[in-house]
Amino acid sequence: MAKYHRVLSLDGGGIRGIIPAQVVVSIESKLQQKSGNPDARIADYFDLIAGTSAGGILTCIYLFPDPANPSRPRWSAQDAVNFSIKNGSDVFQSSFWQKLRVLDGLIDEKYSSAPLERFFLENFKDCQLSQLLKPCLISSYDIERRKANFFNQIDAKKHPEADYFIRDIARATSAAPSYFEVSKIYSLTNECYALIDGGVFANNPALCAYAEVRNKFRFSDDRPERGPTAKDMVILSLGTGEAQKKYPYEEVKNWGQIQWVEPLINIMMTGVAETVDYQLLQIYDAIERPNQYLRISPDLSLEPPLPIDDASEEKISELLNIGKRQAEKYNEELDKFIDLLLAE
């Protein structure tokens, strides 16, 4: 039995989700080497995976059961990168006339959701949340009920009304306002929900994951009434990049609603992620266990512009390289963290 409750958290960020996906490739390789098991997968060494938007889709991929062997993951970390590239290339494209018709996202969604929905249907088919291999937490926001919505495998296994098709969950968590149409999905008990991207409130879902473990997990030994605290958890949080674009005062001081739409989404996503990182750093510093929390997210301020919807070959290549450089930069920290994942 693992010594710690092990959490992986994956930020949202559109096509920039390739960055954490590439870091996970390195992590999975290290796990295979250190465990001596060439078939080891990410799902084997985390007790809960949390994700928002692109991170929510990755969560579904990592925890998806193999139809031929339902106790094992169907896909590897490298498969997840390949899916991200293929899906991004298909989804984030629109013709000149489409851009003109919607004024590049100002009067209608920027992209059709049809390629996204087709990808999810082809790959996830009729797999249900309750069938995922491990507990997960995937965020979205309910615009009709006006509240945060979490897709939770633990609840789905207990309550049919909390169960959904994975393809619908992936669609909901990635329904970024102004980029894709609002998702309308149904639970397996036919309850209807209108949901948008969880990035509007939890682009970095690491603190939500921490709360989930505190609330839902229990020790299997002589402490069945008490949930784990921070000292009982290790959390790896992977981001899609911080603080890329700056907004000079002279440029923005007279902006109105239209000019602020896209910058506000960018600021909101980044600001939320930074705040969650600050909070978790304080939690782990307070208990003198800073090694049990690791955040990896590149500083993109020195990089060329990397919009969350630019899936050109050039940008995808750059995102892959950034992910590889992050894994190399944090090589020593990742080795130490993986030792915690393997601790018994």
N, C-alpha and C positions, 0 to 999 in steps of 0.2 A: 504493500500500500504506500502511495506517495506520502511524503512527509508533509507537504503543503497542498492547499487548494490552489490550483494553477489556472491563471486567467490570461487569455489572449484578447486584446481589444484592438479593433481595426477601424480607423477613421474613414469618413466619407471624403470624396474629392474627385468624383467623375473619373476621367481617364487617368488621372494621377494616382488612382488606386493601384496602378501597375507598380508604383514605388514600394509600398508595403508588401505587395504580392511577391516582388522580387527578393525582398529581405527574407520573407518566409521560405523561399527556396533554399537560401543559405542555412536557415535555422533547421529545416527538415534534413538537409544533408548532414549537419553537425549531429543531429539526434541519431541519425542512422549510424554514423561513425562511432559516437560515444556509447550507444546502446549495443553496438555489435549486431544490429538487426537491419539488413538492407531494405526490408519492407516496412520499416517504421514510417508512420505518417503523423502529421501535426495533430490529428484527432486523438492519437494514442497518448499524448503527453500534456494535454490541457483538459481541465475538468469543466471549463466553460469558455465559450468563444462569444464575444460580443462584437457587433458590427453595425455601422450606419452607412446607408447608401452603397457605394462601391464596397465598403467593408462588410455590409450586410450580405451582398452577393457572394463575396469571398467566404463568409461564414457558411452559407448554404453549400458552397462547393466543397469546403474542407470536411464538412460533417455529413455529406451525402452518402448514403449506403450503396454498396455495390449490389445490384440486383442478383448477381450470381453468388454473392457471399454477403448477405445483409449485415453481418457483424463487422465488416471491414469497409473502409472508405473506398469509394469508386475511383476518386481522382487524387493525383499527387499535387504537391505545391507547384510544380512546373506546369502541370495541366491548367492550374488556376491562372497562371501568367498567360498561357496560350489563349485561354478563354477570354481574358481581359483584353488582349490585343485584338482578337477576332471580333468580339462583341463591340468593342469601342470603334473599330473601323467601320462596322456596319451601321452602328447607331448614330454616331456623331457626324452625320453628313446630310447636307440639304442642298438643293439646287439654288442657283441664283434667283429663280422665280419664287421658290419657297421662302427664301430670306426676304425678298421684296414684299411678298404677300403678308408676312407676319411682322414686317419691319424689324427683322432680326430679333424677334422675341418680345417686342414691346407691346403688340396687340394680340398675340396668340402664342402658344408654346412654340419654341424654336425648332424642335425636332418632333417627328412622328414617333409615337410609342410602338408602332407596329413591329419594327425590327427587334426591339427589346422584348416584346411579348412573344414573338416567334422564337427567339433564342431561348427564353425561359421554358417555353412549352416543349421545345425539341430536346432540351437537356434535362429538365427537372420532371417532365411528364406529370404523373399523378402522385408523386411523392408528397407525403404530408409532414408537417412540422413535428408531429409526435414520433415520426419514424427516423428523425435525424439521430446520429450516433451518440451525441453528447448534449448536455444542456447548452442552450444558447440564449442570447438576448439580442434581438434585432429591432431597431427603433424606427418609428414612423410617427406622424402627427395626424390626429383625427380632426379635420377642419369643421365637421358638423357638430361633434360633441365638444369641441374645443378642449382637447386634452392630449397629453402624450400617450402614445400607444406602443406597447412593447410586445413583440412576438416571442413567446417564452416556451421552450420545449418542455420544461418541467410541468407547467400548467397544462399544456396541450396533451400530455400523457394522462393527466388526471381528469380533464374536463373537455368533452367534445366541443363545447362552445368556444374553447380557446384554441381549437385546431384549425389549420388552414392548409391549402396547397402551397408548397414551397414556391412555385412559380408566381403565385399571387403576392407572397411576402416579398420576394425579390423586386417585383414591380412596385409595390407600395413604398419600400424603403428608399428606392431610387427615383421617386417621382419629384424631382427637383423643380420648384416653382420657376416658371418662365422657360424652363428647358423642356419639360415633358408635361403632358396632360395629367391632371389629378387622377389618381387611381381609384377605381371603384371595385372593391373586392368583397367576397363573401366568406364567412366562416363555414366550417363543415356542417353547422346547424342552420345555415342559410341566413345568418345575420349580416346585414349590409354595412360597409364602412367606406367612407370617402377619406383617403389618406394621401399625405404628401411626405416627401423626404424627411427622415428623422434629423437631418443636418440642421433644421431650423431651430432645434433646441439641444441636440446632443451629437454634434458632429464628431466629437471624441467621446465614445460611450464608456470609457474606462471607469469613471466614478459610478455610473449606473450599474456596471458589472460588479463593482465592489459591493454596492448595496444589495444586489441580487444574491451574491454569495452569502453576505451577512444574514439575509432574510430567509433564503430557501435551503441552504445547505446545512447539514448536520453532521456531527462526528459519528462514526459508526462504532466507537468503542464505549467507554463508560460515561460519555457526555452527550447523550441523545437530546437533551433539552436545550443545549447551548449551541448557537451558531458560531462559525469561525470569526475571529477578529483579524485586523490587519496583520498581526504577527503570524497568523496561520495561513496567510495568502502570499503568493508571488504573482505580480502583475506585469505583463509585457504589453506595452502600448505602442502601436505602430501608426504613425501619421503619414499624411500625403504631402507635407510641405507647409512651412510657415512663412508668413509675412512677405509674400512675393511682391505685391504692388503697393507703393506708397502714394498718398494723396496729398499733394502740397496745398497749403492753405489758400494761396492766391488762385489756384485752379478750381477749388471746390466751394469757395465761400458763398457763391451765389447760385449753386446748383438747386434745381427743383426736384420734384418727385421722379421724373423720367431719368434724369442723370444719376440719381442715387440708387436706382433699383439694383443694378449689377454690383456696384461697390458695396452696398449694404449686405448683400448675400455673402460676398467675399469676406468682409470684416466680421460678420456674424459667425461664419464657420471657423475662421481663424481664432477669433476672440474666445469663443466657447472652448475650443481645443486647448488654448493656452491657459485658460482659467482652470480647467479640469486637471491639467498637468501640475499647476501650482498647488492645487488642493491636495493632490495625492503625494506630492513631494513633502508637504507639511505633515501629512498623516504619518508617512514612513520615517521622516526625520524625528517626529515627536516620540516614536517608540524605538528610535535608534536602530532601525533596520532599513537604511536607505538602499541596501543591495537587493532588497526584495521587490523593488519597483524600478522598472527600466522603461524610459520613453525614447523612442527613436523616430525622429521626424526631421527631414532636411531643412536647412535654411535656404530658401529659394531666392532670396533677395539679390544674390550675385549671379543667378542663372538667367538665361534668356527667358522671355515670357513663356509661361507654360499654363495656358488656360485649361480649365477643367474639361473643355469640350473640343480640344484640338487633337484629333487622332491621326494626324498625318504621319507618314513613315518617319520623318525627321524627328518629330516630337516624341513618338513612341520609343524610338531608339535612345533619345536623351533620357526619357523616364526610366528605361531599363538600366542605363548606365548609372543614373543617380541611385537607383535601388542597390546596384552592385557596390557602388562606392560607400553607401551607408553601411552595408553589411561588413565591408572591409574596415571602415572607420571604427565601428563598434565591435570588432572581432573579439577583443579581449573581454569586453563586458558581456557579450553574447555567450562566450565560453563559460563564464562564471554563472550566468543566468541558467544556462542549460544544465549545469551541475545541480542547481536547485530543482529544476524540473525532474531530474532523475533521482533526487534524494529520496531515500526510504526510511 
